Amino acid sequence: MKNAMRNAITLILVSLVASLMVIACANPMSAEEEVIGNGGGLFTVTIGGGTARTIVTWANTLDSSRLTHTITVSGGTGGPFTGTIPTGGGTVPFSVTPGQWTISVEARYSGEVIAVGSKTVQIKNGDNGTILIKMNEPPNYPSYTVSFNSNGGSRVDNQTVKKYSRARSETPTRNDNVFGGWYSDSGLTRSYDFGTAVTGDITLYAKWGQTAPTLITYDVTYGKDGNYGVFSFIFSAPVSGLTRSEINITAIKGNGSVTFVSLEGSGISWKWTGYVSDITEVSVSISKDGIESGTKTVTVGGEAKPTIITYNVFYVKDDKIYGDGVFNFTFSAPVSVLTADDININIVATQGTNGSVTKENLTGSGISWYLEVKLPGCQGDTSFSVSISKDGIESRTETVLVHL
């Protein structure tokens, strides 16, 4: 019911004999009470619900601009008297003599009687007080059935709703589909407003959205692999096309840094490898559609990033060894394993005859290693580019000039 229905509707009855006045206020939400006192000859009659019956539910749903009250005062000398309180409220005066009077009320909505109530009171000279008139539905007041078609969703029971009352909204479920509300037509073009007063049997239809995607979750742990830190990801479903830029690892505690080296994996298992130096705690998140967002906190070892081993190299021509000469490598720290495939040697310039480079034999240990080579076809001053492709050894290219 709109706010206007909550305002008092006043009925005034004036006694011809004892100057008695009765005021009736229609407020459908009032509780039942009756207070009779002496003195001013003033009665307030409140129209509404009561303890014997539930407050009439239509009072909350109706448009007050279509609601009127017809008041009849009968039984005493000179009666009956009838008046109508118009839409929006108002005052209707009556002149009555002291005696027994019955005050009857009919509530009409667009002319249709939707609630009735009455009370008999004894009006005496000088009395005053408050009288409540309880309103009930009239006999055979109609009720209607509101049916719910959940369109494959969970069952929703029908509701029996009195005329001009409102149905209650229910929320069904259907697998992982998103419920899109109730509609008054099977084509799902007219959304139903549950604030609407029910005036007949209706069927409501559930609308469903597309299946809500299930986000892939993951756990992440930290471990060591030699000098590297490794973040291992286990996903709740296979992940494809995960890239370095989609994994965010940020230092929380410590003054060091996180340096990416590699990312590998497939399906539900992926590994991020890198240097994690002077850090004890990091935040980890993944920025990829379909994977849960949010940040996870991971404790790490806090190890310092290992020092990269540097080296120097020079060439010695020695006809006594197998080959044409030796590239000598001196490292800044011991190297435990080194293969000829780790060493890259290429001709970059020559003042004589171009030839080729053949790696023959690699020997050494610790900080000193020797690579014997053959240089067929090389004559004159020749420049060679030398580099080493091995984790933990500096990545650079050095140019070595050889006199042949």
Secondary structure, 3 states (H helix, E strand, C coil): CCHHHHCCCEEEEEECCCCCEEEEEECCCCCCCEEEEECCCEEEEEEECCCCCCCCHHHHCCCHHHEEEEEEEECCCCCCEEEEECCCCCEEEEEECCEEEEEEEEEEECCEEEEEEEEEEEECCCEEEEEEEECECCCCCCEEEEEEECCCCCCCCCEEEECCCCCCCCCCCCCCEEEEEEECCCCCCCECCCCCCCCCCEEEEEEEEEECCCCECEEEEEEEECCEEEEEEEECCCCCCCCHHHEEEEEEEEEEEEEEEEEEEECCEEEEEEEEEEEEEEEEEECCCCECCCCEEEECCCCCCCCCECEEEEEEECCCCCCCEEEEEEEEEEECCCCHHHEEEEEEEECCECCCCEEEEEEEEEEEEEEEEECCCCECEEEEEEEECCCCECCCEEEEEEEC
